[in-house]
Amino acid sequence: MKLGDEESLIVPGHGAPARKLSLLEFRKNTSEWIMRVRELHQKGWDEDRIMNDAQAKSIVEKFNLGGRSPFLSQEAFKRFVERTISVVEKEKGM
């Protein structure tokens, strides 16, 4: 984030090229997602229950920049939750 200026074009490993503002928004949404999954997981919620949480659904929709419907299949959404839980679990081991 220290390189370039507000008009610098960022070419991510996947997705469309974007400006810094978009990257900052993505980072904010990612942090929000991880915090929500961490919170629910610590309460003992399983993947299916997390997938049905209105706030978790709302956060995931922030990643849907293309306006696709559905944005994620149920299987992909479940993998997203599972992978996030895996990251949260690894944090606890550090």
C-alpha positions in Angstrom: 0.0 0.0 0.0 3.0 2.3 0.4 3.9 2.0 -3.3 2.4 4.2 -5.9 -0.5 6.7 -5.4 -4.3 6.6 -5.6 -4.2 6.3 -9.3 -1.8 3.4 -9.4 -3.2 0.3 -11.1 -3.0 -2.9 -9.1 -3.0 -6.2 -10.9 -4.0 -8.9 -8.4 -3.3 -12.6 -8.8 -6.9 -13.1 -9.7 -9.8 -10.7 -10.4 -9.8 -7.5 -12.4 -7.1 -4.8 -12.1 -8.1 -2.1 -9.6 -7.1 1.0 -7.8 -5.9 1.3 -4.2 -9.3 2.2 -2.9 -10.7 -1.1 -4.2 -7.8 -3.0 -2.6 -8.4 -1.2 0.7 -12.1 -2.1 0.5 -11.3 -5.8 -0.2 -8.9 -5.9 2.8 -11.6 -4.3 5.0 -14.2 -6.8 3.8 -11.8 -9.7 4.3 -11.0 -8.6 7.9 -14.8 -8.3 8.6 -15.4 -11.7 7.2 -12.7 -13.4 9.3 -13.8 -11.6 12.5 -17.4 -12.7 12.0 -16.5 -16.3 11.3 -14.1 -16.3 14.2 -16.8 -15.0 16.5 -19.4 -17.5 15.4 -16.9 -20.4 15.5 -15.9 -19.5 19.0 -19.6 -19.7 20.0 -19.6 -23.3 18.7 -21.4 -22.7 15.5 -20.8 -25.2 12.7 -20.4 -24.4 9.0 -24.0 -24.8 8.1 -25.2 -22.5 10.9 -22.5 -19.9 9.9 -23.7 -20.1 6.3 -27.2 -19.1 7.4 -26.1 -16.2 9.5 -27.6 -13.0 8.0 -24.5 -10.9 8.8 -22.1 -13.5 7.3 -24.3 -13.6 4.2 -24.2 -9.8 4.0 -20.4 -9.7 4.3 -19.9 -12.3 1.5 -22.2 -10.3 -0.8 -19.6 -7.4 -0.5 -17.2 -9.6 -2.6 -19.8 -9.9 -5.4 -18.6 -7.0 -7.4 -19.9 -8.5 -10.6 -23.5 -8.8 -9.3 -23.7 -12.5 -10.0 -26.7 -14.4 -8.8 -26.0 -16.6 -7.1 -22.5 -15.3 -6.2 -21.4 -18.6 -4.7 -22.9 -22.0 -5.0 -23.7 -23.6 -1.6 -20.7 -25.9 -2.0 -18.4 -23.0 -2.7 -19.8 -21.0 0.2 -19.3 -24.0 2.5 -15.7 -24.3 1.4 -15.2 -20.6 2.0 -16.5 -21.0 5.6 -14.4 -24.2 6.1 -11.2 -22.6 4.9 -11.8 -19.5 7.0 -12.3 -21.7 10.1 -9.1 -23.5 9.2 -7.2 -20.1 9.2 -8.8 -19.2 12.5 -7.8 -22.5 14.0 -4.2 -22.1 12.8 -4.1 -18.6 14.5 -5.0 -20.3 17.8 -2.0 -22.6 17.4 0.5 -19.8 16.8 
